[in-house]
Amino acid sequence: MEAPSRPNRLENLASLATILVSLLLSVVLIKVFLLPQPNPAASSRPQQPRAGMTIKQALPGVDWAKNRRTLVLAISTQCHFCTESAPFFQRIEKERAKDLKMVAVLPQTVDEGRQYLEGEGVHVDDVKQAQLNAIGVNGTPTLLLVDSKGTVAQVWEGKLQADQEGAVLAVLNKSASL
């Protein structure tokens, strides 16, 4: 009967390499499958408009204090929902409280914006050109009710249904200090 032989150097290196590869594979598997991953899509998601955010710096030239209450129409000449919402915008203009100012903000030039609004029969107090994401808007149309400090008080997004339009008009027709 022969005595068991001692492992040679090559066998020791092979065993050590196997152990190292197993440890490395275990770390990778734990990191990939067990540890929470940061969601890059969530961190790069654009900011949504919300009550409490300020848009004062994003729209220079608007005298928020003088306006007291401002309805910002974030629209685009390329948006069919904006065109479909034009009768509602006309209704807002006709029925609004006296202390409510209307400002249209478009990514197109001021002249293009004025032409578009005129063609749709929508009359506003001012037209501004700005990138809509600068005021947190990612989709059009979006309505922002803004107070005298340039802070958003309420937000309505998309083409509104008749009951939603009624609710918006009720809020806008209140002559109130926000």
N, C-alpha and C positions, 0 to 999 in steps of 0.2 A: 504494500500500500504506500502510495506516494504522498508526501506532505504537500498541503496546499501551497501554491506558489504565490509570491508577493506580486502585487500588480506592478507592471513596469511603468515607466515614465509616460509613455504614449497613452496607456489606459487612464492614468491619472489626469492628463490633460483633456482627454475626451470626456471624462466624468465632470470635470470642472466646467468645460464648455457647455455641456448639457444643462448643468445647474444654472449657469449664467443666462442661457437662452430661455430657460423656463421662468426665471425671475423676471426677465425683461418682458416676455410675453404676458405674464401675470399682471405686471404694472400697466401695460398697454390695454389689456382687456378690462381691468378695473377702471381705468381712466375713461375709456370709450363707453362702456356699458353701465357702470355704476355711479359715476360722479356726474352731477348735473352739468350740462353744457350751456354756455352763454348762447343766447339766440341772436345771431347777428342781424336777422331780419327785424327783430323787435327793437333793437337799439338804433337801427338806421331808419325806422319808420318815421315819417314826417309827423310833426306835431299837429294834433287835431285842434280846431278852434274850440274853446271852452270858456264858460263863464269864469271871470276872475283874471283872465290873461289880459295884458295890455297890448294895444296895437298903436299906441301914440307915436312911437319912433318909426314904425313901419310906414306910416302915412303922413309925411311932413306936409305942412300947409293946410291941414284941417284944424280949425279952431274949435277943439272939443269943448272948451269952457263956454264959448259963445253959443255953440250949438245946444248945449245942455244934454239933449238926447239925439243920437245920430243912428239912423239905420244904414248900415253899410250893405250894399248889394254887391256881393262878390260874384261876378258873372264873366262870361266870355262870348265874343261874337261867334265863336265856333261851337257853342253849346246848344244843342237842340232843346234841352230841358229849359234853358234860359229863355229861348224863344217861346216855348210852350207856356212858360210862367209869366210872359209879358202882360197878359190881361190881369193877373193878380198884382203885378207891380203897378199897373195903372190904377187899380182899385186902391192900393195902399196910398198912392199919391193923392187921390181924390178924397179919401176918408181919414187921412192921418190927423192926429192932434196938431195944433198950431206950434207946439214946442218941439216937434219932431222934424229933424232935417234928414234929407236923403242924399247919400253919396254913393255913386257907382264906382266900383274898383274893377278894372279889367287889365289883363296882361297886354292887350293891344294898346296902340297909341290913343291919346285923349281924343284926337279927331275921329279915329275909327270908332271909338266908344260912343262919342256923341252922335255920329251918323247912325250907328246901330240902334241906339236908344230912340232917336228921332223916328227912324223907320218903324220901330215897334210901338211908337206912341207913348213911350215912358218918359216922364219928365222928372228930373232930379235936380237937387240944388248944386251939385258939383260932380265932376267926373275926374277920376284919378287913374293914372297908370301905375301898376305895381305888380310884381310877381305875387301871385295869390298865396303861395306858401309862406311868404314873408309875414302874412297875417294869420297863418295857421290853416289856411283853406287849401284843401286837396281836391275838392270836387265842386262843381258849379251846378246850379246856383246855390249859394250859401248866404243867408241873411244874418248879420251880426247887429244886435242892438247894443250900442256903446254909450257909456255915460259921459259926463262932463270932464272926466279925468282921462279919457281914452281907454277905459277898462270895459271889456266885454261883459254885458249883463246877461244876455241870452243869445242862443244860437239856434238857427233852423237850417237844416241841410237838405238839399235835393229838391225835386219838384214835389210840392206839397199837395196833399189831397184836400178836398173842399172843407172837411172838418178841421184840418190842421190850419188852413188859411184863415178860417174863422177865429181860431184860437190866437193866431198871430195878430190879427186885426184887433182883437180885444186887448191884447197887451199894448200894442202900438197906440191905440186910441186913448189910453189912459194918459191924462196930462199929469205926469208925476215927476218928481225929482228923484232920479235914481241914486 
